[in-house]
Amino acid sequence: MTSVVDPPLDCALCPRLSGFIATWRQKEPGWHNGPVPTWLPPEGEGAVRLLIVGLAPGLRGANRTGRPFTGDASGETLFGALDRHGLALGHRPGTAGAGVELVATAITNAVRCVPPENRPIAAEINNCRAYLEPTLARFENLQTVLALGKIAHEACIRALGGTVSAHRFAHGAQTALNGVTVVSSYHCSRYNMNTGRLTEAMFDAVMADIVETVER
């Protein structure tokens, strides 16, 4: 489901990203290859209590499928945790989000277009705040934001009108800002999971804390 707070398929705010996507449209015309819209639960935006904000779409994951984290290796960790804590239904190990239905949860990214080497630059993060700010504002019943990684954390803090110096990133940290609780976690990327910087138990602990803050 898309809305006016999602960038158009031909968004050209960031020349480097739009050029990268144009190249992949020629290579893989059957892929989504465009800004990835926010993914909502079946009941719509009024049901959203938790918004998860990742970094950016993966090239062969969300950029291919058109749904955040779907097809990405990081989706295996995210959807498994959401399923265990009652925030998603239908997760099957090894499917990376295919067939998943969100519960009281929406998922988006700080940067909506896939960046080369999974690394958006500062200007691209700042440009995409034009979509993150209205995304955060669109959910009238939003209680909690889960920011995955430092970049997503800082983008959310700025989009909510705060300063990074007053709301610093730390794994498992919580801060109140503009009427919502911002919870931060290391990103559930394959690299972080493989190196042990983030473990399933650490991520589950963050999710358990979130469930206590989300009224459904």
DRENLUMVEX-260902 format. One record per residue (C-alpha): residue number from 1; residue in three letters; x, y, z. Coordinates in nm, 3 decimals, decimal comma, always signed. Each point is the difference from the previous one (the first is absolute). Layout:
ATOM num residuo       x       y       z
ATOM NUM     ala       X       Y       Z
...
END
This chain:
ATOM num residuo       x       y       z
ATOM   1     met  +0,000  +0,000  +0,000
ATOM   2     thr  +0,139  +0,341  -0,097
ATOM   3     ser  -0,099  +0,353  +0,091
ATOM   4     val  +0,104  +0,360  -0,055
ATOM   5     val  +0,269  -0,042  +0,265
ATOM   6     asp  +0,179  -0,256  -0,217
ATOM   7     pro  +0,235  +0,124  -0,276
ATOM   8     pro  -0,107  -0,051  -0,361
ATOM   9     leu  +0,152  -0,284  -0,198
ATOM  10     asp  +0,199  +0,250  -0,207
ATOM  11     cys  +0,125  +0,203  +0,299
ATOM  12     ala  +0,308  +0,199  -0,104
ATOM  13     leu  +0,089  +0,176  +0,326
ATOM  14     cys  +0,330  -0,190  +0,013
ATOM  15     pro  +0,175  -0,022  -0,340
ATOM  16     arg  +0,242  -0,271  +0,112
ATOM  17     leu  -0,281  -0,226  +0,122
ATOM  18     ser  -0,234  +0,061  -0,294
ATOM  19     gly  +0,289  -0,071  -0,239
ATOM  20     phe  +0,084  -0,323  +0,185
ATOM  21     ile  -0,362  -0,112  -0,018
ATOM  22     ala  -0,020  +0,088  -0,370
ATOM  23     thr  +0,294  -0,233  -0,064
ATOM  24     trp  -0,173  -0,284  +0,183
ATOM  25     arg  -0,327  +0,059  -0,182
ATOM  26     gln  +0,184  -0,092  -0,318
ATOM  27     lys  +0,171  -0,300  +0,160
ATOM  28     glu  -0,307  -0,133  +0,183
ATOM  29     pro  -0,319  +0,148  -0,150
ATOM  30     gly  -0,218  -0,235  +0,205
ATOM  31     trp  +0,119  +0,139  +0,333
ATOM  32     his  -0,167  +0,283  +0,191
ATOM  33     asn  +0,305  +0,225  -0,056
ATOM  34     gly  -0,130  +0,317  +0,162
ATOM  35     pro  -0,065  +0,169  +0,333
ATOM  36     val  -0,148  -0,259  +0,237
ATOM  37     pro  -0,328  +0,113  +0,161
ATOM  38     thr  -0,085  -0,043  +0,366
ATOM  39     trp  -0,152  -0,340  +0,073
ATOM  40     leu  -0,320  +0,012  +0,205
ATOM  41     pro  -0,204  -0,262  +0,184
ATOM  42     pro  -0,322  -0,118  -0,169
ATOM  43     glu  -0,214  +0,223  +0,223
ATOM  44     gly  +0,174  +0,311  -0,130
ATOM  45     glu  +0,184  +0,288  +0,159
ATOM  46     gly  -0,247  +0,044  +0,287
ATOM  47     ala  +0,110  -0,337  +0,139
ATOM  48     val  +0,368  +0,092  +0,013
ATOM  49     arg  +0,148  +0,027  +0,350
ATOM  50     leu  +0,358  -0,088  -0,094
ATOM  51     leu  +0,202  +0,139  -0,292
ATOM  52     ile  +0,325  -0,177  -0,086
ATOM  53     val  +0,255  +0,212  -0,187
ATOM  54     gly  +0,290  -0,170  -0,176
ATOM  55     leu  +0,289  +0,151  -0,193
ATOM  56     ala  -0,080  -0,057  -0,369
ATOM  57     pro  -0,127  -0,272  -0,234
ATOM  58     gly  +0,235  -0,284  -0,087
ATOM  59     leu  +0,082  -0,039  -0,367
ATOM  60     arg  -0,131  -0,355  -0,041
ATOM  61     gly  -0,246  +0,024  +0,287
ATOM  62     ala  -0,239  +0,291  +0,038
ATOM  63     asn  +0,118  +0,164  -0,323
ATOM  64     arg  -0,105  -0,318  -0,176
ATOM  65     thr  -0,320  -0,077  +0,189
ATOM  66     gly  -0,126  +0,352  +0,075
ATOM  67     arg  -0,058  -0,073  +0,372
ATOM  68     pro  +0,236  +0,105  +0,280
ATOM  69     phe  +0,230  -0,282  +0,117
ATOM  70     thr  -0,182  -0,254  -0,219
ATOM  71     gly  +0,258  -0,212  -0,177
ATOM  72     asp  +0,283  +0,150  +0,206
ATOM  73     ala  +0,217  -0,217  +0,224
ATOM  74     ser  -0,076  +0,243  +0,284
ATOM  75     gly  -0,369  -0,077  -0,049
ATOM  76     glu  +0,054  -0,351  +0,133
ATOM  77     thr  +0,102  +0,141  +0,337
ATOM  78     leu  -0,258  +0,279  +0,003
ATOM  79     phe  -0,304  -0,205  -0,100
ATOM  80     gly  +0,097  -0,287  +0,228
ATOM  81     ala  +0,010  +0,238  +0,297
ATOM  82     leu  -0,325  +0,172  -0,099
ATOM  83     asp  -0,170  -0,339  -0,029
ATOM  84     arg  +0,125  -0,116  +0,340
ATOM  85     his  -0,133  +0,316  +0,164
ATOM  86     gly  -0,340  +0,008  -0,168
ATOM  87     leu  +0,075  +0,291  -0,235
ATOM  88     ala  -0,013  -0,204  -0,321
ATOM  89     leu  -0,171  -0,313  -0,126
ATOM  90     gly  +0,099  -0,258  -0,257
ATOM  91     his  +0,378  +0,012  +0,025
ATOM  92     arg  +0,167  -0,314  -0,129
ATOM  93     pro  +0,376  -0,040  +0,048
ATOM  94     gly  +0,190  +0,035  -0,326
ATOM  95     thr  -0,264  +0,211  -0,177
ATOM  96     ala  +0,128  +0,345  +0,108
ATOM  97     gly  -0,343  +0,152  +0,041
ATOM  98     ala  -0,202  -0,163  -0,276
ATOM  99     gly  -0,357  -0,053  +0,123
ATOM 100     val  +0,048  +0,204  +0,317
ATOM 101     glu  -0,289  +0,211  +0,133
ATOM 102     leu  +0,085  +0,282  +0,240
ATOM 103     val  -0,190  +0,050  +0,327
ATOM 104     ala  -0,030  +0,358  +0,137
ATOM 105     thr  +0,330  +0,066  -0,176
ATOM 106     ala  +0,123  +0,189  -0,306
ATOM 107     ile  +0,348  -0,020  -0,155
ATOM 108     thr  +0,190  +0,261  -0,197
ATOM 109     asn  +0,356  +0,119  -0,064
ATOM 110     ala  +0,186  +0,322  +0,072
ATOM 111     val  +0,109  -0,003  -0,366
ATOM 112     arg  -0,261  -0,140  -0,237
ATOM 113     cys  +0,225  -0,081  -0,298
ATOM 114     val  +0,271  -0,263  -0,015
ATOM 115     pro  +0,347  +0,158  +0,034
ATOM 116     pro  +0,315  -0,138  -0,164
ATOM 117     glu  +0,180  -0,233  +0,242
ATOM 118     asn  -0,284  +0,054  +0,252
ATOM 119     arg  +0,152  +0,336  +0,097
ATOM 120     pro  -0,210  +0,314  -0,038
ATOM 121     ile  +0,184  +0,330  +0,028
ATOM 122     ala  -0,102  +0,283  +0,234
ATOM 123     ala  -0,177  +0,202  -0,271
ATOM 124     glu  -0,216  -0,301  -0,091
ATOM 125     ile  -0,095  -0,062  +0,362
ATOM 126     asn  -0,092  +0,366  +0,037
ATOM 127     asn  -0,197  +0,007  -0,326
ATOM 128     cys  -0,207  -0,301  +0,098
ATOM 129     arg  -0,101  +0,166  +0,325
ATOM 130     ala  -0,261  +0,169  -0,219
ATOM 131     tyr  -0,176  -0,338  +0,007
ATOM 132     leu  +0,100  -0,121  +0,346
ATOM 133     glu  -0,150  +0,303  +0,176
ATOM 134     pro  -0,352  -0,043  -0,146
ATOM 135     thr  +0,026  -0,376  +0,047
ATOM 136     leu  +0,058  +0,048  +0,372
ATOM 137     ala  -0,289  +0,248  +0,011
ATOM 138     arg  -0,250  -0,210  -0,196
ATOM 139     phe  -0,068  -0,256  +0,274
ATOM 140     glu  -0,237  +0,161  +0,249
ATOM 141     asn  +0,030  -0,291  +0,244
ATOM 142     leu  +0,377  -0,042  -0,023
ATOM 143     gln  +0,161  -0,076  +0,336
ATOM 144     thr  +0,344  -0,138  -0,075
ATOM 145     val  +0,267  +0,033  -0,268
ATOM 146     leu  +0,267  -0,269  -0,032
ATOM 147     ala  +0,308  +0,142  -0,174
ATOM 148     leu  +0,234  -0,264  -0,139
ATOM 149     gly  +0,354  +0,132  +0,003
ATOM 150     lys  +0,157  +0,336  +0,073
ATOM 151     ile  -0,088  +0,160  -0,333
ATOM 152     ala  -0,369  -0,088  +0,034
ATOM 153     his  +0,007  +0,113  +0,363
ATOM 154     glu  +0,143  +0,341  -0,086
ATOM 155     ala  -0,236  +0,041  -0,295
ATOM 156     cys  -0,299  -0,072  +0,226
ATOM 157     ile  +0,118  +0,237  +0,272
ATOM 158     arg  +0,041  +0,283  -0,250
ATOM 159     ala  -0,330  -0,080  -0,171
ATOM 160     leu  -0,174  +0,019  +0,337
ATOM 161     gly  +0,149  +0,342  +0,068
ATOM 162     gly  +0,269  -0,106  +0,246
ATOM 163     thr  +0,376  +0,038  +0,009
ATOM 164     val  +0,237  -0,293  -0,025
ATOM 165     ser  +0,212  +0,133  +0,287
ATOM 166     ala  -0,298  -0,020  +0,234
ATOM 167     his  -0,116  -0,344  -0,121
ATOM 168     arg  +0,309  -0,209  -0,065
ATOM 169     phe  +0,001  -0,341  -0,163
ATOM 170     ala  +0,064  -0,310  +0,210
ATOM 171     his  -0,122  -0,354  -0,038
ATOM 172     gly  -0,316  -0,046  +0,205
ATOM 173     ala  -0,024  +0,368  +0,088
ATOM 174     gln  -0,339  +0,168  +0,032
ATOM 175     thr  -0,080  +0,368  -0,021
ATOM 176     ala  -0,325  +0,197  -0,005
ATOM 177     leu  -0,044  +0,257  -0,273
ATOM 178     asn  -0,300  +0,178  -0,148
ATOM 179     gly  -0,250  -0,237  +0,157
ATOM 180     val  +0,163  -0,330  -0,094
ATOM 181     thr  +0,260  -0,232  +0,149
ATOM 182     val  +0,303  -0,053  -0,222
ATOM 183     val  +0,171  -0,334  +0,061
ATOM 184     ser  +0,334  -0,065  -0,168
ATOM 185     ser  +0,176  -0,322  -0,095
ATOM 186     tyr  +0,299  -0,109  -0,195
ATOM 187     his  -0,119  -0,075  -0,352
ATOM 188     cys  -0,092  -0,366  -0,052
ATOM 189     ser  +0,228  -0,021  -0,304
ATOM 190     arg  +0,173  -0,320  -0,101
ATOM 191     tyr  +0,334  +0,161  +0,086
ATOM 192     asn  -0,105  +0,093  +0,353
ATOM 193     met  -0,151  -0,343  +0,059
ATOM 194     asn  +0,299  -0,188  -0,142
ATOM 195     thr  +0,252  +0,201  +0,202
ATOM 196     gly  -0,201  -0,029  +0,321
ATOM 197     arg  -0,042  +0,371  +0,043
ATOM 198     leu  -0,371  -0,081  +0,013
ATOM 199     thr  -0,137  -0,336  +0,109
ATOM 200     glu  -0,350  -0,140  -0,022
ATOM 201     ala  -0,026  +0,021  +0,377
ATOM 202     met  +0,103  +0,368  -0,002
ATOM 203     phe  -0,256  +0,080  -0,269
ATOM 204     asp  -0,271  -0,197  +0,180
ATOM 205     ala  +0,069  +0,200  +0,316
ATOM 206     val  -0,060  +0,324  -0,189
ATOM 207     met  -0,321  -0,139  -0,146
ATOM 208     ala  -0,118  -0,110  +0,344
ATOM 209     asp  +0,049  +0,353  +0,129
ATOM 210     ile  -0,193  +0,137  -0,298
ATOM 211     val  -0,296  -0,230  +0,055
ATOM 212     glu  -0,036  +0,147  +0,349
ATOM 213     thr  -0,032  +0,351  -0,147
ATOM 214     val  -0,245  -0,088  -0,279
ATOM 215     glu  -0,368  -0,012  +0,091
ATOM 216     arg  -0,218  -0,191  -0,243
END
